[in-house]
Amino acid sequence: MVHPHHRSNNSPVLPKRIILIRHGESQGNRSPTVYTTTPDSKIPLTPNGIIQAQEAGRRLRDLISDARDWRVFFYVSPYERTRSTLREMGRAFSKRRVIGVREECRIREQDFGNFQVEERMKVIKETRERFGRFFYRFPEGESAADVFDRVSSFLESLWRDIDLNRIHHDPSHELNLIIVSHGLASRVFLMKWFKWSVEQFELLNNLENCEFRVMQLGPDGEYSLAIHHTEEQLQEWGLSSEMIEDQKCRAHANKGEWSDKCPWYINSFFDHLTDSDDGERDGDDEDCPCI
């Protein structure tokens, strides 16, 4: 996804990085029985989760402090475990480096229903595996497709925040956006951003507690996971070879070289068709350096 006004003379300064991080270990991660008596939104971090969040804050500060004048803006899910994660991460940053924080309900955890009975949830999750992880809707809850819709709305708001400078960013400072959220919401965010298909989404592995994904700005206004992360990491996360190649295209393309016409998605529908009509030469192949 290229920012729509990236080449305009009046373009806003784009964030150097957009970083997605999952919350630290929660009591629900340690023991699913917690969900039977405590609302999901109120489940706290474990002592280990607090330590994870503090360590993640230090790692993130080291990552983004490579520039002299840098600032950070946080978006955070309203759940207790994400808010606590941000609180502990924030210990690594001085106030002058933090532009602001916004609590954002649309990046909350997938709704699995209200109080969750452990044995019933085991059966439900087994059914989800047979049905498909993206479209299966939990009784009284949400599907990943539902989460996709609200995360898509959040992404549009994020761009408006940048366009209208709602975060009050000084253009002379390198900007980093950090989104403190949940595993599924983060994967769906990436799916929307990089236009991954449902089949590609279902290849993805969940983030570990306090693990993060760094989308870094490339030379042509494209964000890529392949700038900060290695190919081995992308493979570990479940990205297919085509998805990894796409990330490399985004990372290393010069101005005008990269486009959304890369063939890996088109070929999933039209690989049985001829390249041109009755021997006519089709010059569109030149649009994408991935071919």
C-alpha positions in Angstrom: 0.0 0.0 0.0 1.4 3.4 -1.1 0.2 6.4 0.7 -2.1 8.1 -1.8 -0.4 11.5 -1.6 3.2 10.3 -1.4 4.4 12.0 -4.5 2.5 15.3 -4.0 4.5 18.4 -3.1 2.2 18.9 -0.2 2.7 15.4 1.1 2.8 14.8 4.9 5.9 13.3 6.3 5.3 9.6 6.5 6.3 7.5 9.5 9.6 5.8 9.1 8.2 2.7 10.8 4.8 1.2 11.7 5.3 -1.4 14.3 2.8 -4.0 15.4 3.3 -5.6 18.8 1.3 -8.2 20.7 0.7 -7.8 24.4 2.8 -9.6 27.0 1.8 -12.9 28.6 -1.6 -12.6 30.2 -3.3 -14.8 32.8 -5.4 -16.1 30.0 -2.3 -17.3 28.1 -1.2 -19.1 31.2 -4.5 -20.7 32.1 -7.7 -20.7 29.9 -9.8 -21.3 32.9 -9.5 -17.5 33.7 -12.0 -16.8 30.9 -14.8 -18.6 32.7 -14.9 -16.0 35.5 -13.1 -12.9 34.1 -14.2 -10.8 31.1 -11.6 -11.1 28.3 -11.1 -7.3 28.4 -10.1 -7.3 32.1 -7.6 -10.2 32.1 -4.3 -8.8 33.4 -0.7 -9.6 32.6 1.3 -12.2 34.5 4.5 -11.1 36.3 6.3 -12.7 33.4 4.2 -10.6 31.0 5.2 -7.4 32.8 8.9 -8.3 32.4 8.3 -9.2 28.7 6.7 -5.7 28.1 9.6 -3.9 29.8 12.2 -5.8 27.7 10.1 -5.1 24.5 10.1 -1.4 25.4 13.9 -1.4 25.5 14.2 -3.3 22.3 11.9 -0.9 20.5 13.7 2.1 21.8 17.0 0.7 20.6 15.4 0.0 17.2 14.0 3.4 16.6 16.7 5.5 18.2 19.1 5.1 15.3 18.1 8.6 14.2 19.1 11.7 16.3 15.7 13.3 16.3 12.9 10.7 16.5 9.5 10.6 18.1 6.9 7.9 18.7 3.1 7.8 18.8 1.2 4.9 20.2 -2.1 3.3 19.4 -3.3 0.8 22.0 -6.2 -1.6 22.4 -8.5 -0.8 25.3 -8.0 -4.3 26.9 -6.2 -4.4 30.3 -3.4 -6.6 29.0 -2.5 -4.2 26.1 -2.8 -1.1 28.3 -0.5 -2.7 30.9 1.9 -3.7 28.1 2.1 -0.2 26.9 2.5 1.1 30.5 5.5 -1.2 31.0 7.0 -0.5 27.6 6.7 3.2 28.2 9.3 3.0 30.9 12.0 2.8 28.2 11.0 6.2 26.7 11.4 9.7 27.9 8.4 12.0 27.7 10.0 14.2 25.1 10.1 11.3 22.7 6.4 10.4 23.0 4.1 12.6 20.9 1.0 10.9 22.3 -1.1 7.8 22.9 -4.6 7.0 21.5 -6.8 4.2 22.8 -8.3 2.6 19.8 -11.2 0.2 20.2 -11.1 -1.1 16.7 -7.8 -3.0 17.3 -9.1 -4.9 20.3 -9.0 -8.7 20.6 -11.4 -10.9 18.5 -14.6 -11.3 20.4 -15.0 -15.0 21.4 -18.3 -14.5 23.2 -18.8 -13.5 26.9 -17.6 -15.8 29.7 -16.0 -18.8 28.1 -16.5 -22.4 29.4 -13.2 -24.2 28.8 -14.6 -27.5 27.6 -17.1 -25.8 25.2 -14.3 -23.6 23.8 -12.2 -26.6 23.0 -15.0 -28.0 20.9 -15.7 -24.7 19.2 -12.0 -24.2 18.3 -11.8 -27.7 16.8 -14.9 -26.8 14.7 -13.1 -23.6 13.6 -10.2 -25.6 12.3 -12.5 -27.6 10.1 -14.5 -24.6 9.0 -11.6 -22.2 8.3 -10.0 -19.8 10.7 -10.9 -16.6 8.8 -14.7 -17.1 8.2 -15.6 -19.0 11.3 -17.7 -16.9 13.7 -17.7 -17.7 17.4 -21.1 -18.1 18.9 -22.0 -14.7 20.4 -18.6 -13.4 19.1 -16.7 -12.5 15.9 -15.0 -14.1 13.0 -11.6 -13.0 11.8 -13.5 -11.5 8.8 -15.4 -9.3 11.3 -12.1 -8.2 12.8 -10.8 -7.5 9.3 -13.7 -5.0 8.7 -13.0 -3.0 11.8 -9.3 -3.0 11.4 -9.7 -1.8 7.9 -11.7 1.1 9.2 -8.9 1.8 11.7 -6.4 1.8 9.0 -8.3 4.4 7.0 -8.4 6.6 10.2 -4.7 6.1 10.7 -4.0 7.5 7.2 -6.3 10.5 8.0 -4.3 11.1 11.2 -1.1 11.3 9.1 -2.7 13.4 6.3 -4.2 15.9 8.6 -1.3 15.8 11.1 -3.7 14.9 14.0 -0.8 13.5 15.9 0.9 17.0 15.8 4.2 15.6 14.3 7.1 18.0 13.7 8.3 17.1 10.2 11.9 17.6 11.3 11.5 14.5 13.6 11.6 10.9 12.4 8.2 9.5 13.2 7.5 5.9 14.4 4.0 4.6 15.0 3.6 1.6 17.5 0.4 -0.3 17.6 -0.1 -2.3 20.8 -2.7 -4.9 20.0 -3.4 -8.6 19.8 -2.2 -11.5 17.7 -5.2 -11.8 15.3 -5.8 -8.1 15.0 -2.1 -7.7 14.0 -2.2 -10.4 11.4 -5.4 -9.0 10.0 -3.8 -5.5 9.8 -1.0 -7.0 7.8 -3.4 -8.9 5.6 -5.3 -5.6 4.8 -2.2 -3.6 4.3 -0.4 -6.0 1.9 -3.6 -7.2 0.2 -3.1 -10.8 1.2 -5.8 -13.3 0.3 -7.7 -15.4 2.8 -5.7 -18.4 1.9 -2.5 -16.5 2.6 -3.8 -15.2 5.9 -4.5 -18.7 7.0 -0.8 -19.6 6.4 0.3 -17.1 9.1 1.5 -18.1 12.5 0.4 -16.0 15.5 2.8 -13.6 17.1 4.4 -14.6 20.4 3.8 -12.5 23.5 5.5 -9.1 23.0 6.8 -10.2 19.6 6.6 -7.4 17.0 6.5 -6.9 13.2 8.3 -3.9 11.8 6.9 -2.3 8.6 9.6 0.1 7.4 9.3 2.7 4.7 11.2 2.0 1.5 12.5 4.4 -1.2 9.2 4.5 -3.2 6.9 5.2 -0.3 6.1 1.5 0.2 6.3 -0.2 3.5 7.9 -3.7 3.8 8.6 -6.3 6.4 11.7 -7.3 4.5 13.7 -4.2 5.4 14.1 -4.9 9.1 13.3 -8.6 9.2 15.2 -11.4 7.5 13.9 -13.9 5.0 14.2 -16.6 7.6 12.0 -14.7 10.0 9.4 -14.2 7.3 9.4 -17.9 6.6 9.0 -18.7 10.3 6.0 -16.5 10.4 4.3 -18.5 7.7 4.8 -16.2 4.7 4.8 -18.2 1.4 7.7 -17.8 -1.1 5.4 -15.5 -3.2 4.6 -13.3 -0.2 8.2 -13.0 0.7 9.1 -12.1 -2.9 6.5 -9.4 -2.8 8.0 -8.0 0.4 11.4 -7.9 -1.3 9.9 -6.0 -4.2 8.4 -3.4 -1.9 11.7 -3.1 0.0 14.1 -2.6 -2.9 12.0 -1.0 -5.7 13.1 2.3 -7.0 10.5 5.1 -7.8 7.9 3.9 -10.3 9.2 0.3 -10.4 6.9 -1.4 -8.0 3.1 -1.8 -8.6 0.2 -3.9 -7.4 0.3 -5.8 -10.7 2.8 -8.5 -9.4 1.5 -11.8 -10.8 1.4 -14.0 -7.7 -2.2 -13.2 -6.9 -3.5 -12.9 -10.4 -2.1 -16.3 -11.3 -4.1 -17.9 -8.6 -7.1 -17.3 -10.7 -5.8 -17.0 -14.3 -2.8 -19.3 -14.5 -4.7 -21.5 -17.1 -5.0 -18.6 -19.6 -2.7 -17.7 -22.4 -0.4 -14.7 -22.0 -1.9 -12.8 -25.0 -4.6 -12.8 -27.6 -3.7 -14.9 -30.7 0.0 -14.2 -30.5 -0.3 -10.5 -29.7 2.5 -9.2 -27.6 1.4 -7.9 -24.2 3.7 -5.3 -22.8 2.2 -5.2 -19.3 4.8 -7.7 -18.0 7.2 -4.8 -17.7 5.1 -3.2 -15.0 6.4 -5.4 -12.3 10.1 -6.2 -11.5 9.0 -9.4 -9.7 8.4 -11.3 -13.0 
